[in-house]
């Protein structure tokens, strides 16, 4: 909890609305790199992009798993 408390305020605010649970270390790593490259807004956009890509990947894996299970149960 302390690690989250030490994050910059805009990052903490973004994490409050995040769809996924982020570790403080992961969020800070992306934040610091992107703030250096393009500022706070760029960092927030990058965090949103990373989160969206992760959610899309998880949705895709779920769909593949469902298709596989459906095929397996239908083959009996």
Residue pairs with C-beta under 8 A, 6 or more apart in sequence:
3 24
3 25
3 28
4 12
4 15
4 24
5 12
6 24
7 15
7 24
7 27
7 28
7 31
8 31
10 40
10 44
11 27
11 28
11 31
11 43
11 47
14 44
14 47
14 48
15 22
15 27
18 47
18 51
19 51
19 55
20 51
20 54
20 55
22 51
27 47
30 43
30 46
30 47
30 50
31 43
31 47
34 42
34 43
34 45
34 46
34 47
35 42
35 43
